[in-house]
Amino acid sequence: MSDNNTKVWSPKFTNLVTGNTVFFFGFYMLMPTLPLYIAANGGTSAEVGAVSVAFSIASIVTRMLSGYILARFGKKKMLLFAVFLSAGVTFLYTGVSSLLGIIALRILQGIGFGFVSTVCATLAADVLPDNRRGEGIGYFGMGTTLAVAFSPTIGLWVSSNYGFNPMFVTSAVSMLVSFAILAMLKLTPQENNPAAFAPEKKKMTLVSSLFEPAISFQCVLLVLFGICRGAESNFLSLLATEYAIPGLSFYYIVQTAVSFVIKFMTGRVYDRTGHKGLIIPGGICSFIYVILVSFARTTPVLIISGIFSGIAVGILVPTIQTWTVSSVPAERRSVASATYYNFYDIGMGFGGLILGNIAMITGYSLMFRWSSLAMAAFLIIYLLYIRKKAVK
């Protein structure tokens, strides 16, 4: 195989990683700040959960239809549309403070996010060589990891020092920069729309774009892991506020630094061994993380929990994503990626809604302990799966 066929950092892949990273730099500024913005306008934890589930439903429906839409209009056109939509909606937060208004904007943002997350991940898998896909997807995920490392901290700093509106504008500008970067992406006709080159019997239909059955087991794991991640993304900043724990920004920095290093190793391990040996340690670290957060009252405990969260994210996200896209042919990768993100969002969104209501009754600490049950189920189900495979 030639160097061109084994090269990871091609111009296309570099463009995708850069554009995706800049987009999510703007997007993840909203992760810790939007719940605080809702609370500042009189919202409750249940209403924060409602905003979360509205976003998730919009993302899910969008991704369910994305395979069909991408096969009709092409990936690049829809990617640019989605990035521009996300930027415009983020800017509109500056003029909206009511719960219904925020929900409406979050639904539109969910549509944009649904396309961006699906198309960027699919294109990354398409342009990577088969024998280095795990490594490449690990690098791709590192870009998002870097965004998560710095953008929540910057979002919190801008909103606390200058207000929420300047933070929203900064987020929107980052997304517009991503638009300019991705507009320079040059794709072959087959990369832009592989379904058009598939055999006639495999041409994309609306029904076949809704779900990829080959990854059903991965979807179960994604829902359970998503519940755990939903607890973090929706309620960690509120828990830190409730117990007056300083240094939340250090949590995100440490979590992301650890995740970055782990992802660098995970992709190479996956290319040699597959998902076996990676899922169990990742699941255990995620379980430990939520338990530690539930007892956090000081910054050091919060930071230690961030270390375990970083290990879990660094292992589980690229492992399950690579496992997903490697389980289907090229013309089904957009549907597989959409299915992957949909079930992750189902866990995060509906988990956020359920956990938000639990928090109103029990408080945030006990709510995090309840969320640990999802990771316990995750580990048990995967162990049963491995045992069943070993028997066959």
LINSUL-V833768 format. One line per field, one symbol per residue. ss: DSSP state (@ for helix, = for strand, . for the rest). psi: psi as a letter, one per 40 degrees, with the letter a starting at -180 (. if undefined). burial: # if it has 9 or more other C-alpha atoms within 8 Angstrom, else .. Layout:
BEGIN
ss = ???
psi = ???
burial = ???
END
This chain:
BEGIN
ss = ..@@@@....@@@@@@@@@@@@@@@@@.@@@@@@@@@@@@....@@@@@@@@@@@@@@@@@@@@@@@@@@@@@.@@@@@@@@@@@@@@@@@@@@@...@@@@@@@@@@@@@@@@@@@@@@@@@@@@@..@@@@@@@@@@@@@@@@@@@@@@@@@@@@@@@@@.@@@@@@@@@@@@@@@@@@@......@@@@.@@@@..@@@..........@@@@@@@@@@@@@@@@@@@@@@@@@@@@@@.....@@@@@@@@@@@@@@@@@@@@@@@@@@.....@@@@@@@@@@@@@@@@@...@@@@@@@@@@@@@@@@@@@@@@@@@@@....@@@@@@@@@@@@@@@@@@@@@@@@@@@@@@@@@.@@@@@@@@@@@@@@@@@@@@@@@@@@@@.
psi = hiddeehdgidddddddddddddedddedededdddddddfeiiddddddddddddddddddddedddddddeidddddddddddddddddeddeheiddddddddddddddddddddddddddddeiidefdddddddddddddddddddddddddddddeiddddddddddddddddddddehhiiddddgddeeiideeihiddeedihdefdddddddddddddddddddedddddddefhifdddddddddddddddddddddddddeaehedddddddddddddddddeheidddddddddddddddddddddddddddeeiideedddddddddddddddddddddddddddddeidddddddddddddddddddddddddddd.
burial = .....###...######################.#####...#.################.##########..##..#################..#.#.###.#####################.###..#########################.##...#################.##..#....######..#....##.#..####..#..##############.########....#..##.##############.######..##..#################.##.#.#########################..#...#############################.########.##.######..#..........
END
